[in-house]
Amino acid sequence: MKKIIPNLFFLFLTAPILSPFVGGVTIYLSSIVIFFDVSFILWGLNKFSKDKILIVAILSFLMGISCLNLALFLKIQMLLLSVTYMFYCYESDYFYLYRWCFVNVMIAILQFVLIFIDPATAYLIGPTNISTMLLGKFAGPTFTNFYAISILPRVSGLSREGGFFASLLGAVFFIIINDPKIKGGWKTFYMTFVIIGLIISLSKTSLILLIIPIVLLFKKYINVLNVYVVAILYSILLILFFNHLLLTSDFFQDKLNISLTHRFSGYALTPYASLADFITGIDIYDLMQQSRKGLEAMTLEFRAADIRDFCGLPALYLGYGIQTFITFLIFMDFLNLKGIGIALIIILTTNVNPLTSDGFVVISWFFTFFISYNYKEHFAIQTT
């Protein structure tokens, strides 16, 4: 019985298309099943002091109230709960992440093969059809984008779309590499399938994953800096780079770059936000229009697709407001997140709001704390 809920958790975590979409909000079942695990609740009460739990709740509430968005408070609670549950499973030997990722990759391989043999059947087992078949009118937003970005078409397994699937596998890949508990043949087995999954789900933002090994290589030096310095320095550098790109090229005007524009336009447009925008928050297409930088066509594309939220750190300091961003950094400092930790989560959540509860974001936060808290060294000593 003790293994049932952890298995359900990792199933829903790696297959977000199985979670219903109600009233414009995704109800992540991975977060819901946690409440039925009494062993986890007892573990949490013993592991964390009441004072720490209270402070975490207060800081989460302050983040929500700072942008007059109490839904953000619930988002943070669900995200923290899911990440904590992953640590519980890891410490209790119920860590079934890899086996469910393997299942996901096998479905992706089947999708990939069928694209060449019978494309219609491939779409039948794509995320949109599976979600609609199982959840009906409560199916969440998906994108069965089985088209080629490079030589090969890309697939999405049980993720919402190919880019999210690649992000999930990227985070899992780095966890496997740094996991001292999994050894020998099993490590090679799972890594092989994750790499296959990455190849057949390749997206433009997958290249960002190549930065992670470099960041980890300089972990010792990055940890000299605290979360405030890393986050602010990273933001300034990307604002300068992408604003220069906006002013000197048509990169952000090209409709072929719409996905990358969504990911990085927040940095490019930061200089055009007013003081009021930094306090009350602003939607991405409103700031595009306000900037007067020739983004009218892209603004219409974003409005038509209802793409209103920024990605990465701009989702915090532009989407919610600078006061929410500052509270977020204070929160991360309280959780003892090191410089390497904030650097990793910024990179791994480049293509979404870092506070969403989508499966790959939860896994990315787990990896971030895993590295920041030196879990690799801790468990390596225990297993020797």
N, C-alpha and C positions, 0 to 999 in steps of 0.2 A: 504493500500500500504506500509506503514511504517514497517509492520511486515513481508513482503514477503522476503526482502533481509536478515534480521536476521535469518529467518527460513532456507533459502537456505544456508547461511553461516554455520549454525550448522549441517545441513544435510551433506554437503560436508566435514565438519570438522570431523564428527564422522564416515563417510563412505569414506575413502581415495581411495577405489577401484573405485570410480566414477570419479576420476581425471585422465586425459589422460597422457600418457608417450610418450614424443616427443623428438627425438634426444638424447635419454639417460637421459632425465630430466623429472621429474614429474611436470606437470603444476597443482598446487593445486588450484582447482576452488574456494575453500573457501577464498583464498587470492584475487582472481580476482573479485568476486561479491562485495567485499567491496567498490571498486571504483565507484559503481553505487549508493551507499547510500549517498546522498547529506547531509542528516541530520548528519551523522557521520562526514563528512568532516568539516561541520560548527562547530560541537561540538569540534573537535580536534583543530581547529584554535583558538577557544575561550579558550580552557583548557590549551594549551601549548604555551609558549612564542616562538617567532621566533628564539630567541637565542638558546633555548633548542633544538628545531627541527634541527637547523643548526649544533649544536655540536654533536647530535646523528648521523646525516648524515656523519659528518667528521670522527667520531670514527668508524663508520661502514666501511667507505672507507679505513681508515687506517688499519683495520683488513684485508680487502681484499688485499690491496697493500702490506702488510707486508709478505704475502705468495704468492704474484704474482697471486692471484686468485680472479678476480673481480666478479666471480660468487658467491663467498662468501659474497660480499657486497650486492648483490641482495637477497641472502638467509636471511641475517640478517634483511634487510628491510621488507621482506615479513613476517618474524617471528614476528618482533616488531609490524608491522601493524595488524597482526591477534590477537596478545595478547591485543593490545590497543582496537581493535574492541570488544573483549570480555568484557573489562571493560566498554566500551560505552553501550553495550547491558545490562550489569548488572545494571549500574546506571540508564538506561532509561527503565527498566522493559521489555526488549526484550530478556531476558536470557533464550533461549529455549534449552539449553544444555541437561537438564534432560529428556525432552520428546523425543528428538532424540536418546538419549542413550537407553531409554526404547524401542523404535522401533528396535534399533540394537540388544538389548538383546532378544527381541521376535523372531527375525530372527535366532539368535544363538540357542534359545531353540528349534525352529523348526528343525534346522540342527541337533541338538543333538538327538532329538526324532527319526528323520528319519535314523540316523546311525544304530539304532537297528531294525527299521521296514523295511527300503528300502535304503541301503547305496548308491545305484546308484543315487537315487533322492537327497539324502543329498549332494552328490558331485555336482549335477546340480545347487543347490542353494548355493554352496560354492563360495568363493571370486574369484577364478580363472575363473570359468565358467560365473559368473555374469559380471565380468569385460570384459571378451572376447566378451560376447554376446552384451554388450552395446557399447563398444569402439573399437571392432575389433582389427586391427593391432596396435592401440594406447593404448591397455590395458597395464597397468603397471605390474611390477613384483609382483606376489602373490604366496602364498604357502598354498594350501588346505591340511594342515597337521592334518587331523582328526584321530589322533592316541592317544593311552593312554600313559600318562606320569605316572599317579598313577593308581587308580582303574578304573577311568572313562576316556572315550575318550574326547579330548578337541576340541572345535570348535572356529570359529573366527568371526562370525557375518559378518559385512561389512568391517572389517579390513583386512589388507594384509595377516595376519597369526595370529595364536592363541596367541603368545606372545605379539604382538602389541595390540591385543584386550584386553588382561588382563591388560596391562599397561594403556590403555585408561580408563578402568573401575576403576582401582586402583586410578588414579588421580581424576576421577569424584567422587568416594566414599569419598575421603578426602575433596573435595569441598563441597559436600552435608552436611557432618558432621559440617563443619565450616561456613556454610551459614546461617546467622541470618534471612534472608528473607523468607526462606522456613520452615514452621512450621508444627507441629502436624502430621496429617494423610498423607499429601503429602510427608513429609520427610521420614516417615516409608515406604510408598509405593515405592518410588524411591530407597531407600536403600535396600529394600528387593530384588528388581529385579537386582540391581547392584551386590549384593552378589551372587545371583543365577548365574549371568553372570560370575563372578569371579570363581565360583566353576567349571563351565563347560568349562572354558578356561584356567584352571590351567597350568602354565608353570614353568620351573625351576627357572626363574628369578622373578616369582611372589612372592617368599619368601622374596625378597628384600623389598617389600611393608611393611613387618612386622616391618622394621626398622623405618618407618615414625612416628608412634605414640611415639616411644622412643625419637626421635629427637625433636618432638613437645613438649614433656614433659620437655625437657631441653632448651627450646627456650630462656628463660631469660639469661641463662649462655652462650649459643652459641652466642647470640647477643653481648656479651662482646668482642668477636673476630670479626675482619673485614673480608671482602671477601678474602683478600690476605692470611691471616693466615689460615682460614678454608680450602681453596682450596689446599694450599701447604702442610699443615699438613695431610689432607686426602690423597693426592697423595703419600706422603712419607710413610705413614702407609700401604697403599695398595701395594706399590712397594716392601716394605720389606716382607709383608705377602706372596704375590703371587710369588715373586722371590724365597723365601724359599720353597714354594710348588713346584715350577719348579725344584729346585735342589734336593729335597728329596723325590719326588714321581713321578709317571707316569701320574698324573692328566692331564697335557697338551698334553700328547702323546696319550691318549685314545680317539679313534674316537667317542665313545659314548658321550664324553664331548665336541663335536665340537662347540655347541652353547655357552657353558660357556667359552671355550677357546677363541672364538671370543670376548666375553664380557670383559675378564679379562687378556688376554695375553699381552695387551699393558703395564699394570703395571708390569707384570712378566719380560718383555723383555726390559724395560726402561734402566737398567744398561748396556745393550749391544749396545745401540745406540751411534754412534760417534758424535763428535761436529758438523760435517757437517750435520748429520741427524737431529739434534736439530734445525738447522737453515733452511735447505731446505725442511725438512719433508721427511717421508719415508712411504712406503706401509707396511701393516702388514706382508705379506708373504716374503717380502724382508728382514725385520728385523728378522723374524723367521729363515730364511736361514743363515743370517749373524751371529746369536747368537751361532750357532753350539751346540745346546743343545738337539739334538735328535728329532727335530721337522720336519724332512724331509718329513715323510708321511703326517703330518698335513699341511705342506706347499703345497704339491701337491693337497690336498683336497681343500685348500683355493684358489689356482690358478685355479683349475677346475671349482669352483663355482664363480670365479671372486670376491671373498671377499677380498677387498684391504684396506678398511677403518677400523681404530680402533674405539672402542666404548668408551663412557665416556670422561673423561679429556684427556686421551692419544690421542684422535682424534684431540685435539687442540695442545698439546705441541709436539706430535710426528707426527701427520698427517699433520698439517699446519706449525709447527715450534714454538719454544719457544717464539719468538717475538710476534706471533699472540696470544699465550696464555696470555702473559703479557698485551697486548692491550685489550684482552677480560676482564681481571680482572679490569683494569682501567675503562673500559666501564661500568662494573657492579657497580663499586664504584660510578661512576658519576650518574648512575640511582638510587643511594641510596639503593641498595640491601644490606640487613643486612646479618649477619653471618648465621642466620637461613635460609635465602633465598638461598644462594649459596649451603648450605648443602642439602636442599631439591631438588634443580634442579640436583645436582650431582647424588643423589640417584635415582630420578625418571627417569633420562635419562641414566641409567647405560648401557642399551642394544643398544644405538644408539649414533650418533653424537648429542650433545646437541644443535646444531645450525640448525638442519634440521627442515622442516616445516610440518612434519607429524602431523596428528591430535592430537595424544596423547602427543606429545612434546609441541605443542602450549598450550594445556590444562594444562600440567605440569608447564609451565612457568607462566600461569595465576595464578595457585594455589600458586606458589612461590612468586609472587608479592603480591597476596592477603594476604598472611600471613605476608610477610615482611613489608607491608604498613599498617598492622593492620586494614584491611577492616572489619574484623569480629566485632571488638569493635566499629568502626565508625558507621556501619549500625545497630548494635544492639541498640545503643543509639537512632538512628533515628526512629526505629520501636517500641520503648517502649512508 
